[in-house]
Amino acid sequence: MPSGVKIRFIGHSCFVYEVDGCRILCDPWLSGRVFHNGWDLYSPISTTMSDLDGIEYLWISHEHPDHFHVPTLQSIPESRRTGITVLFQATIDRRVAEFCCELGFREVRELPPEWVRPSPDTVPGLEVLCVPAPEGNSWIAFRSEGTTVLNLNDCGVRNAPEAASIRRRVGTVDLLLTQFSYATWVGNPDQRELRESEALDKLEMVAFQCEALAAERVLPFASHLYFCHPENFFLNDGVNTPSAAVRFLRDATSAEPVVLYNDESYEVGAPHGTDEACRRFDEDVERVLAAGPLSLEDPSVGADDLAEAVEGFLVRLRDDAPWYLRRMLGSTAIRLWDWDRTVRLTVDGLEDDPTPELDTDVALHSSSLLLCLQHRYGLDTLGVSGRFHKPAGGDYRRFYRFFRPGLIAMRGEVVGIGYILRSVLNAVLVRMGRRSN
C-alpha cells in the first residue's frame, strides 16, 4: 500500500526524503569528479540545487566527497542556505559542522544517537535516528506515517550483532537503502578474481542486511560511479550494476528490489518499474566503459616540492603520533611511476632507493604521494580512488602505517596506547565475526 512517504532519487547516494511537504536532502554530489580525479558518475545528474525547491533539511552521512561534496554545497544560493538546517552526527573535530556554519546555513544540528524530531516545528510524527559508525560513517533512519526508511549508505553492516542492534533500535524497515558494489581499490590490474569476489561479497552483504533487518524493500544505491582515471580504469572489470544486484536479490532474499533512475520518484509501497531503471543504467555503464578512461594526466611533482612536502609531513607526524609509535614505523619503499625510480620514506626524510618496483610497498604517481604528504585525509582518498598498485614483493602495511596516524588525528582522536589497544581489539573482533572490518 502507498505510504505517503516519497523518495526522489537524485543520483548515486543523493535523494530527497519527503513526507507531508517536509523535504530532507541527503548526501548531495551533483557533478564533477571526486577522490583525486578517480571517480566520476556513469549516469549524468541533470538536477541542480536550483531545481530542488522546498528543501528544509540537509543530512550529510560522512566526510567523503561523494557525500559531503563541497562544490555542491557551495552551489546552493546563499539566500536559500538561510532556510536550510543541516543535520549531521555529533563529532569530536566538528569540521563538517563548522564548515556548514561558515557557509551560512540556518542552523547546524548535531544529532544525538536517539530518535529525535529534526526541529520543533517540523512535521508532527516525523523522527530521525542518526547513529555514528566506524571510520567516520553514520547511518540514518526516518520514521513517519507508520513507515520507516533506513539509509545505511556506506556503513557496510555485515554481521549479526550489528544488524540485531540496528533492528532493535529501528524496528520494521519498509525501505532499506544500501551500497551494492565495491568502491575502493581491489587488486592490481592482473587480479580481476579479487574484484569479482569482492563484488559477490557486496551482494551477499546486501542480502544479509535485507534478511537480518527484515526489510520489505531494498533500494541498491551509492555505487553509481566508475573509476575514470587511466591509473584506475581497470577496477571497473568486476563492479556490480543495478541490474546484477536486482537479479541476485530477487533470488536470494524476500525483499522487493527497487531501482530508481536519476530524478525518478517513488512512493514507498507503490508499484514501480524497476526493470526499466535497470535498463537505463545498463546503457550508461556500457557507454562509459566503451569510451575508456577520461583524458586525465597529472603533472609530475618536482623533487624540491616533494622534499618540502616530506618535511612538512614529518613535522605534522610528530604532532599526530607519539615518539614510541614513530619509532615503530621503520621505513617504506615507494615506486614513483612518473619518476621511474624508487624512494624510501623514513622518519628522517626521503631518499633514493634501489628496490625494484615488484618489491616496493606501493607504486603510484608522485602527485598521489604528494596528496598523502600534504593532507591528513590523503591516505583515505588514495585508497578509495584506487590510483595505486600493491606490488607482490612488498608490504603495503608499511606505507599505510606512516599515514594512518594523521587520518585518526584528523577526527580529533588521540593516537597513543589506547589507539593501539583499540586497533588490536578491533582486529580480534573482526576475526570473531563480532564487527565488520
C-alpha positions as CSV (number, residue, x, y, z in Angstrom):
1,M,0.0,0.0,0.0
2,P,1.3,3.5,-0.8
3,S,2.5,5.2,2.4
4,G,2.6,8.9,1.7
5,V,6.4,8.8,2.1
6,K,8.3,9.6,-1.1
7,I,11.8,9.1,-2.3
8,R,13.1,11.3,-5.1
9,F,16.4,9.7,-6.3
10,I,18.8,12.4,-7.5
11,G,21.8,10.1,-8.2
12,H,24.5,7.9,-6.5
13,S,23.8,8.4,-2.8
14,C,21.7,11.5,-3.1
15,F,18.0,11.5,-2.6
16,V,15.2,13.6,-1.2
17,Y,13.0,12.1,1.6
18,E,9.6,13.8,1.6
19,V,6.6,13.4,3.8
20,D,3.7,15.9,4.2
21,G,5.6,18.6,2.3
22,C,8.7,18.3,4.5
23,R,11.8,17.6,2.4
24,I,15.2,16.3,3.6
25,L,18.0,16.2,1.1
26,C,20.7,13.6,1.7
27,D,24.3,13.5,0.6
28,P,24.3,15.7,-2.5
29,W,27.0,15.1,-5.1
30,L,25.6,16.5,-8.3
31,S,28.6,16.9,-10.6
32,G,32.3,16.8,-11.0
33,R,34.9,14.2,-10.2
34,V,35.9,13.2,-6.7
35,F,38.7,11.2,-4.9
36,H,41.7,12.6,-6.6
37,N,40.0,12.6,-10.0
38,G,39.5,8.9,-9.6
39,W,35.7,8.7,-9.7
40,D,33.0,10.0,-12.0
41,L,29.3,9.3,-12.3
42,Y,28.3,6.9,-15.0
43,S,24.8,8.4,-15.2
44,P,24.8,12.2,-15.5
45,I,22.7,14.1,-13.0
46,S,20.6,16.8,-14.6
47,T,19.3,18.1,-11.2
48,T,20.9,21.2,-9.8
49,M,20.5,22.8,-6.4
50,S,18.3,25.5,-8.0
51,D,15.9,22.7,-9.1
52,L,15.4,21.5,-5.5
53,D,12.8,23.7,-4.2
54,G,11.4,23.5,-0.7
55,I,14.4,21.7,0.9
56,E,14.2,22.4,4.6
57,Y,16.9,20.0,5.8
58,L,20.2,18.7,4.5
59,W,21.6,15.5,6.0
60,I,25.3,14.5,5.5
61,S,26.4,11.0,6.4
62,H,30.1,11.5,6.5
63,E,33.0,13.5,5.2
64,H,33.8,11.6,2.0
65,P,33.4,13.9,-1.0
66,D,30.7,11.8,-2.7
67,H,28.6,12.5,0.3
68,F,30.0,15.8,1.7
69,H,30.7,17.5,-1.7
70,V,31.8,21.0,-1.1
71,P,31.2,22.4,-4.6
72,T,27.6,21.1,-4.5
73,L,27.1,22.8,-1.1
74,Q,28.6,26.0,-2.3
75,S,26.3,25.9,-5.4
76,I,23.3,26.4,-3.1
77,P,22.3,30.1,-3.5
78,E,23.2,32.0,-0.3
79,S,19.6,33.2,0.0
80,R,18.4,29.6,0.2
81,R,21.0,28.4,2.7
82,T,19.4,30.6,5.4
83,G,16.3,28.5,5.1
84,I,18.0,25.1,5.4
85,T,19.0,23.2,8.6
86,V,22.0,20.9,8.3
87,L,21.7,17.6,10.1
88,F,25.0,15.8,11.0
89,Q,26.3,13.3,13.5
90,A,28.0,14.7,16.6
91,T,31.8,14.5,16.1
92,I,34.9,15.4,18.1
93,D,36.5,17.5,15.4
94,R,33.3,19.3,14.3
95,R,34.9,20.2,10.9
96,V,31.8,19.5,8.8
97,A,29.5,21.3,11.3
98,E,31.8,24.4,11.4
99,F,32.2,24.4,7.6
100,C,28.4,24.4,7.2
101,C,28.1,27.2,9.8
102,E,30.6,29.3,7.8
103,L,28.5,28.7,4.6
104,G,25.6,30.4,6.3
105,F,23.0,27.7,6.7
106,R,20.1,28.5,9.0
107,E,21.3,26.0,11.6
108,V,23.6,23.1,12.0
109,R,22.1,20.5,14.3
110,E,24.5,17.7,15.6
111,L,22.2,14.8,16.2
112,P,22.4,12.5,19.2
113,P,22.2,8.8,18.6
114,E,18.5,8.6,19.5
115,W,15.1,9.2,17.9
116,V,14.5,13.0,17.6
117,R,12.4,15.4,15.6
118,P,14.6,17.3,13.1
119,S,13.4,20.5,14.7
120,P,10.5,21.5,17.0
121,D,8.5,23.0,14.1
122,T,8.8,20.0,11.7
123,V,6.0,17.7,10.6
124,P,4.4,16.1,13.6
125,G,5.3,12.4,13.8
126,L,8.5,12.7,11.8
127,E,11.5,11.4,13.6
128,V,15.1,10.6,12.6
129,L,17.7,8.4,14.2
130,C,21.3,9.1,13.2
131,V,24.0,6.8,14.6
132,P,27.8,7.0,14.1
133,A,29.6,4.1,12.6
134,P,33.3,3.1,12.2
135,E,35.7,5.2,10.1
136,G,33.6,8.4,10.4
137,N,30.5,7.0,8.8
138,S,26.9,7.2,10.1
139,W,23.5,5.8,9.2
140,I,20.1,7.4,9.5
141,A,16.5,6.1,9.8
142,F,13.4,8.2,9.0
143,R,10.1,7.3,10.7
144,S,6.8,8.8,9.8
145,E,3.3,7.8,8.8
146,G,4.0,4.3,10.2
147,T,6.7,3.9,7.6
148,T,10.5,3.5,8.3
149,V,13.2,4.2,5.8
150,L,16.7,3.1,6.7
151,N,19.7,4.6,4.9
152,L,22.9,2.6,5.6
153,N,24.9,4.3,2.8
154,D,28.5,3.0,3.1
155,C,28.3,1.6,6.7
156,G,28.8,-2.0,5.4
157,V,26.8,-3.8,8.1
158,R,27.6,-7.5,7.6
159,N,27.4,-9.4,10.9
160,A,24.6,-10.5,13.1
161,P,25.3,-8.5,16.3
162,E,25.5,-5.2,14.3
163,A,22.3,-5.9,12.4
164,A,20.5,-7.1,15.6
165,S,21.4,-3.8,17.3
166,I,20.1,-1.7,14.4
167,R,16.9,-3.7,14.2
168,R,16.2,-3.2,17.9
169,R,16.6,0.5,17.5
170,V,14.9,0.9,14.2
171,G,12.1,-1.7,14.2
172,T,10.4,-2.7,11.0
173,V,12.2,-1.5,7.9
174,D,9.9,-0.6,5.0
175,L,12.7,0.5,2.7
176,L,16.4,-0.1,3.0
177,L,19.0,1.9,1.1
178,T,22.4,0.4,0.9
179,Q,25.6,0.3,-1.2
180,F,25.7,-2.6,-3.7
181,S,29.2,-2.6,-5.3
182,Y,32.8,-2.1,-4.3
183,A,34.0,1.5,-4.4
184,T,37.7,1.3,-3.5
185,W,41.0,-0.3,-4.6
186,V,40.5,-4.0,-5.0
187,G,43.6,-5.7,-6.5
188,N,46.1,-4.8,-9.2
189,P,45.3,-5.0,-12.9
190,D,46.0,-8.7,-13.1
191,Q,43.9,-9.6,-10.1
192,R,40.4,-9.5,-11.6
193,E,39.4,-12.5,-9.5
194,L,39.7,-10.4,-6.3
195,R,37.3,-7.8,-7.7
196,E,34.8,-10.4,-8.8
197,S,35.0,-11.9,-5.3
198,E,34.5,-8.5,-3.7
199,A,31.6,-7.8,-5.9
200,L,29.9,-11.0,-4.9
201,D,30.7,-10.3,-1.3
202,K,28.9,-6.9,-1.6
203,L,25.8,-8.6,-3.0
204,E,25.8,-11.2,-0.2
205,M,26.2,-8.3,2.3
206,V,23.0,-6.6,0.9
207,A,21.2,-9.9,1.0
208,F,22.3,-10.4,4.6
209,Q,21.1,-6.9,5.5
210,C,17.7,-7.5,3.9
211,E,17.1,-10.7,5.9
212,A,18.7,-9.6,9.2
213,L,16.8,-6.4,9.2
214,A,13.6,-7.9,7.8
215,A,13.5,-5.2,5.1
216,E,10.4,-5.3,3.0
217,R,12.1,-3.4,0.1
218,V,15.6,-2.6,-0.8
219,L,17.0,0.2,-2.9
220,P,20.6,-0.5,-4.1
221,F,22.4,2.8,-4.4
222,A,25.6,4.7,-3.5
223,S,27.5,2.8,-6.2
224,H,26.6,4.6,-9.4
225,L,30.2,5.5,-10.2
226,Y,33.0,4.3,-12.3
227,F,36.8,4.5,-11.9
228,C,37.5,7.1,-14.6
229,H,41.3,7.7,-14.4
230,P,43.8,5.9,-16.7
231,E,45.5,4.7,-13.5
232,N,42.4,3.0,-12.0
233,F,40.1,2.3,-15.0
234,F,41.0,-1.4,-14.7
235,L,39.0,-1.6,-11.5
236,N,35.7,-1.4,-13.4
237,D,36.1,-5.0,-14.7
238,G,34.2,-6.5,-11.7
239,V,31.8,-3.9,-10.5
240,N,28.1,-4.7,-9.9
241,T,25.5,-3.0,-12.0
242,P,22.0,-2.2,-10.5
243,S,20.5,-5.0,-12.8
244,A,23.0,-7.5,-11.5
245,A,22.1,-6.5,-7.9
246,V,18.4,-6.9,-8.7
247,R,18.8,-10.4,-10.2
248,F,20.8,-11.5,-7.2
249,L,18.5,-10.1,-4.6
250,R,15.4,-11.5,-6.3
251,D,16.9,-14.9,-6.0
252,A,18.5,-14.6,-2.5
253,T,16.0,-12.5,-0.4
254,S,12.3,-12.0,0.2
255,A,12.8,-8.2,-0.1
256,E,11.5,-6.4,-3.1
257,P,14.3,-4.6,-5.0
258,V,13.5,-1.1,-6.1
259,V,15.8,0.7,-8.5
260,L,15.3,4.4,-9.3
261,Y,16.9,6.2,-12.2
262,N,18.2,9.7,-11.7
263,D,15.5,12.2,-10.8
264,E,12.9,9.4,-10.6
265,S,10.4,9.5,-7.6
266,Y,8.9,6.6,-5.7
267,E,6.2,6.4,-3.0
268,V,7.2,3.7,-0.6
269,G,4.9,0.7,-1.1
270,A,3.6,1.7,-4.5
271,P,4.3,-0.3,-7.7
272,H,7.4,0.7,-9.5
273,G,9.1,-0.1,-12.9
274,T,12.5,-1.3,-11.6
275,D,13.4,-3.2,-14.7
276,E,13.2,0.0,-16.9
277,A,15.5,1.9,-14.5
278,C,18.0,-1.0,-14.6
279,R,18.0,-1.0,-18.4
280,R,18.8,2.7,-18.5
281,F,21.7,2.3,-16.0
282,D,23.0,-0.6,-18.1
283,E,23.1,1.6,-21.1
284,D,25.0,4.3,-19.2
285,V,27.6,1.8,-17.9
286,E,28.1,0.3,-21.3
287,R,28.6,3.7,-22.8
288,V,31.3,5.0,-20.3
289,L,33.2,1.7,-20.3
290,A,33.3,1.6,-24.1
291,A,34.6,5.1,-24.2
292,G,37.6,4.2,-21.9
293,P,39.2,6.3,-19.2
294,L,39.0,10.1,-19.3
295,S,41.9,12.0,-20.7
296,L,43.5,12.9,-17.3
297,E,47.2,13.4,-16.8
298,D,48.7,14.7,-13.6
299,P,51.8,16.9,-13.7
300,S,54.8,15.3,-12.2
301,V,55.8,16.7,-8.8
302,G,59.3,18.2,-8.8
303,A,62.0,16.9,-6.4
304,D,62.1,20.1,-4.4
305,D,58.4,20.3,-4.0
306,L,58.2,16.7,-2.8
307,A,61.1,17.2,-0.4
308,E,59.3,20.2,1.1
309,A,56.1,18.2,1.4
310,V,58.0,15.4,3.2
311,E,59.5,17.9,5.6
312,G,56.0,19.3,6.4
313,F,54.6,15.8,6.8
314,L,57.3,14.8,9.3
315,V,56.6,17.9,11.4
316,R,52.9,17.0,11.4
317,L,53.7,13.4,12.2
318,R,55.4,14.5,15.4
319,D,52.1,16.1,16.4
320,D,49.9,13.1,15.2
321,A,51.8,10.2,16.7
322,P,53.8,9.7,20.0
323,W,57.5,9.0,19.9
324,Y,57.2,5.3,20.6
325,L,54.8,4.8,17.7
326,R,57.1,6.8,15.3
327,R,60.0,4.5,16.3
328,M,57.9,1.5,15.2
329,L,57.3,2.9,11.7
330,G,60.7,1.9,10.2
331,S,60.6,2.7,6.5
332,T,58.6,2.2,3.4
333,A,59.7,1.8,-0.2
334,I,57.7,3.7,-2.7
335,R,57.9,3.4,-6.5
336,L,57.1,6.6,-8.3
337,W,55.8,5.8,-11.8
338,D,56.4,9.1,-13.4
339,W,59.9,9.4,-11.9
340,D,60.7,5.8,-12.9
341,R,62.5,5.3,-9.7
342,T,62.1,4.2,-6.1
343,V,62.3,6.3,-3.0
344,R,62.3,5.3,0.7
345,L,60.4,7.2,3.4
346,T,61.7,7.2,7.0
347,V,61.0,9.4,10.0
348,D,64.2,11.2,8.9
349,G,63.2,12.0,5.4
350,L,63.1,10.8,1.8
351,E,66.0,9.2,0.0
352,D,66.6,7.3,-3.3
353,D,66.4,3.5,-3.0
354,P,67.5,0.7,-5.4
355,T,64.5,-1.5,-4.7
356,P,62.8,-2.7,-7.9
357,E,59.1,-1.9,-8.3
358,L,58.0,-5.5,-7.8
359,D,59.5,-5.4,-4.3
360,T,58.3,-2.0,-3.2
361,D,55.4,-1.5,-0.7
362,V,53.4,0.7,-3.0
363,A,53.6,2.0,-6.6
364,L,51.9,5.3,-7.6
365,H,52.2,8.7,-9.3
366,S,54.2,11.4,-7.5
367,S,51.0,13.5,-7.3
368,S,49.3,10.8,-5.3
369,L,52.3,10.7,-2.8
370,L,52.1,14.4,-2.6
371,L,48.4,14.1,-1.7
372,C,49.2,11.8,1.2
373,L,52.0,14.0,2.4
374,Q,50.1,17.3,2.3
375,H,46.7,16.2,3.7
376,R,45.7,14.0,6.7
377,Y,42.9,12.6,4.6
378,G,45.3,11.8,1.8
379,L,45.7,8.1,2.7
380,D,41.9,7.6,2.7
381,T,41.4,9.4,-0.5
382,L,44.2,7.4,-2.2
383,G,42.6,4.1,-1.0
384,V,39.2,4.9,-2.3
385,S,40.5,6.3,-5.6
386,G,42.3,3.1,-6.3
387,R,45.1,5.0,-8.1
388,F,48.0,2.8,-6.9
389,H,49.3,-0.8,-7.0
390,K,50.4,-3.1,-4.2
391,P,53.5,-4.9,-5.6
392,A,53.6,-8.6,-4.8
393,G,57.1,-8.4,-3.2
394,G,56.4,-5.6,-0.8
395,D,54.1,-4.9,2.2
396,Y,51.5,-2.1,1.8
397,R,51.0,-2.0,5.5
398,R,54.4,-0.3,5.9
399,F,53.2,2.5,3.8
400,Y,49.8,2.6,5.4
401,R,51.2,2.9,8.9
402,F,53.0,6.1,8.1
403,F,49.9,7.9,7.1
404,R,47.2,6.3,9.3
405,P,48.0,8.4,12.5
406,G,47.2,11.6,10.6
407,L,43.8,10.2,9.5
408,I,42.9,9.3,13.1
409,A,44.2,12.6,14.5
410,M,42.1,14.5,11.8
411,R,39.0,13.1,13.5
412,G,40.0,14.5,16.9
413,E,41.1,11.2,18.4
414,V,44.3,10.7,20.3
415,V,46.8,8.3,18.7
416,G,48.5,6.6,21.6
417,I,48.4,3.4,23.7
418,G,44.6,3.5,23.7
419,Y,44.6,3.7,20.0
420,I,47.0,0.8,19.6
421,L,44.9,-1.3,22.1
422,R,41.7,-0.5,20.3
423,S,43.2,-1.4,16.9
424,V,44.3,-4.8,18.3
425,L,40.8,-5.4,19.9
426,N,39.1,-4.4,16.6
427,A,41.2,-6.9,14.7
428,V,40.2,-9.7,17.2
429,L,36.5,-8.8,17.0
430,V,36.7,-8.8,13.2
431,R,38.2,-12.3,13.2
432,M,35.5,-13.4,15.6
433,G,32.8,-12.0,13.4
434,R,31.6,-9.5,16.0
435,R,32.5,-6.5,14.0
436,S,32.9,-5.5,10.3
437,N,36.4,-4.7,9.1
